[in-house]
Amino acid sequence: MEFLALPLGLLVGLSLGVLGAGGSILIVPMLVYVLGFEPKAAITASLVVVGLVSLGGMVTHWRAGRVRVGTGIAFGLAGILGSLGGSYLNRAVDSNILLLAFAGLMLVAAWAMVRNREAEPSVPASTSATGGRVGVLAAARVEPALAAKVVVAGSTVGFITGFFGIGGGFVIVPALSVVLGLTMQQAAGTSLLVIVINVAIALGPRLGGEALPWEVIVLFTVAGLVGAVVGSGIAGKVRSELLARSFAGLIVVIAIYTVVRSIIAL
């Protein structure tokens, strides 16, 4: 079954590269139902894959000027406690309950992906190379309401990453776009930086805790990196709305399958 890691990883990477979201939420069910991982091992493996693939995609976006580093760091640091809390809580939850909750999250993600592509906000005149309005967080003119939104959204994403082993791009992208005023392409690129930060934090409590089939993870990651680089390169050339709808449909199908399998297992 290892050979299936290549096309699956490519699909995940393409989604992350083009949309900055959506791909990582497919990894856990792929690892569990196609490649035979145990659910909690799949979540740990997912973090490894998501982190490395997001890093590869981020580099391409950064070279194209679509990563707002200051914004991404502020958002990522806001999620530290949530990420650590999610990682520890994950250990206390039954695997089948975890998969049921994951399926619900997938449905929310599918809805969010479609909804958030319906309209792209304009970039405020004050947007700078440091990253839209969030640049004020690093300056003296701190806006309390904006800072609070960053903390809440960052903590939510961090918890999702730690608990479910996914990047949470479907939350990060709209937060960066709607709340912080980045374009969708900037939000997609910057979201990958946020994902890398959250994944690094969430992996900490898990390192060395379980044996993993690294040969499968390496194949999945390499294919995902290729997909992320290709996807990042074409991000500005394709209709992201159409691609988002296609991925959302796939996510819904997998979510339904996950619900059925988890209920039977219970």
N, C-alpha and C positions, 0 to 999 in steps of 0.2 A: 504493500500500500504506500510505501515511501514515495514512489514516483508521483503520486497524486499531490504531494506537497508542492510541486513546481507550478502547475496551473492554478492551484488554490492561492499560493503566495503571490502569483502574478496578479490575480484578480484583486486581492487585498491592496497590493501596492498601487495599482492603477487608481483605485478609489481614493486612497490617501493622497496620492500625488496630485490628482485633478481637483478633488473636492476639499481636501484637508480633513475629511470626516467620512464615516460610514464603513470604511474597510475593516477597521480593527474589531468592530462588533461582530463581524463574520468569523473571526478566527476561532473563538472558543467552540462554537458548535461544529465548525469544520474539524477541529482537533479531536473533539469527543466522538462525533458520529461517523466521520470518514476515516480518521487516522487512529482511532481507538484509544485516545488518552482518557485517563480518569479526570473528572471535572476540575478538581482543584489543581492537579498537575497541568491541565490545559490552561488554566488561568495564569499560572506562573510562566509557562511557555509562551503564552500570548503576550505577556509583558515584555519578554525578551524580543520577540518578533516585532511587536509594535514599536518599541523603543528604537531598534536599529533601523527599521524601515522608515520611520518618521524622521530619523536623523538624516538618512540618505535623501529623502524628498525635500527636507528643509534646506539642505545645502544648495540644491538646484534652485529652489525658490529664492534663497538669499542672494545667489548670484544674479538673479533677474530683478532684484530690488523689491521683492514682495514679502520680506520678513521684517517686521518692526521689533527689533531686539529688545528695546526698553519695555515695550508693551508685553512681550512674551515673558520676560523675566519677572515683571511685576505680577502678572497673572499666575505664573507657575509657582512663585514663592507663596502666593496667597493660598495655595492648595496643599501645603505641606502637612498640616495637621489632619486634614480630611483624608489625604492619601494614606498616612500612617494608621489612622483609625479604621479605614476601610480594609486595610491589609490584615489587621489583627481580628476584626469582626468576621472576616471571611473564614477563618479557621473554626469558628464556633457554629457555623451553619451547615445543615445537612446538604449533601451534594445535589440531591434531586430538588430540594426547595430552592437551592441556589440557581439551578437551571431554570426553574419556573420563573423566578424573579428576573433572571436574565432575559427570558423570552418576553416578559412584559416590557423590559427596558428596550428590547429590539423594536417592538411596535411603536414605542414613543420615539425612538430614533428615526424610524422610517417616516413617521408623520412630520417630525421636525425637519428632516432633510428636504422633503417636498415643500413644506411651508416656507422654509427659510430661503428657498431659491426663487420664490415668486416675484420678489422685488429686491433690487440692490440699492441700498441707500447711497446718496451722494456723499462725497468726502468733504467734510467741513473745511472752510478756508484756513482754519488754524492747524490743520494736519501738518505734521512735520516729519522729517526722516526718522525721528525717534519713535514714532508710532501714534498718530492720531491724538485724540484728547487725553489719552492715558499718560501722555508725556508730562502732564501737570503733576502726576504722582511723584515724579522725581525732582520737581521744582518747588519753589517756595509757595506757589499759588495752588495749594492742594484744595480740591473740591471735595468736601466730606461726603456728599451724596454719591459722587462718582467713585470715591475710594471704597465706600461701603458696598457698592455694586460689584466692584472688582473682587473684594474679599469674599462676598457671598458666592458669586459665580465660580471663583477659583477654588473655594472650599468644596463646593458641590462636585466640580470636575475631579478634584483630587480624591474625594470619597469614591466616586464611580470608578476611577482608575484602580484604586487600591482594592476595592471590594470585588469588582467584576473583571479586572484585568484588561480593560479596554482604554483607549485614549480619551474618549469623551469629546471627540471633535464636533459631534452634533450639538453639543452645548457650547463649546468654545467658539465655533465660527459665528453663530448668531450674536453671542455676547460681544465679540470683538467688532462685529459689523454694525449691529443696531445700537448697542450701548456705548461703544467707544469710537464709532465713526469711521472704521476702516472700510475700504472697498471689499467686495467678496473675495477678490484675488489676494489682497493683502491679508485678509482674515484667514484664508486657507493656508497661506504660507506661514503666518505667525502661529496658527494653531498647532503646527507641527513642532515648533519650539516648545510650546506649553506642554505638549504630549511628552516630549523627551524629558523634560524636567519632572513631570509627575510620575512617569514610569521609573525613572532612576530612584525616586524616593520610595515608591511602592515596592520595588524589588529588594530593597535593603533588608526588611524582616524575613524575606523568603529565601535569600541566598544560602545554599547549603542545606536547606531543609528537606529536599526530596530529590531522588534520582530522576533524571529526565532523559529521553531518547534524543540526544543532541544531534545525531545524524539527520533526523527528520526536521528538527528545529533549524539546522543550518540550511538545508535545502529550501525550506519554507522562507527563511529570511533572505537568502540570495535571490530567489524569485521575486520576493516582495520588494527588495531594493531595486531590481531591474524595473519592475512595474512602477515604483514610486518615482524613479528618475524619468522614465518615459512619460508618466502622467504629469509630472511637474513641468516637463518641457512643452506639453501640449495644453496646459491649463488655460492659457490665454487664447487658444485657437478653436476650442470646441464649446458648444452650448452646454454649460454646466447644468442647466435646468433639466434637459433631456436625460443626461447621464444620471443626475440625482434621482429622477423618477425611476429609472431602470434599476438602480441599486436599491432603492426603497422597496420596489416590488420583490426583489430577491430576498431582502431582509424579512419581509412579511411572511413569505413562504417558509423560510427557515425557522422563523419564530413559531409558526403554527406547528411545524414538525417537532420542534423542541418541546412545546407544551404537551403534545400527544405522548411523546416518549417519556417525559418526566412523570406524567400522571400514571402511565402504565407501570413505571418503575416504583412508584409510591404504593 
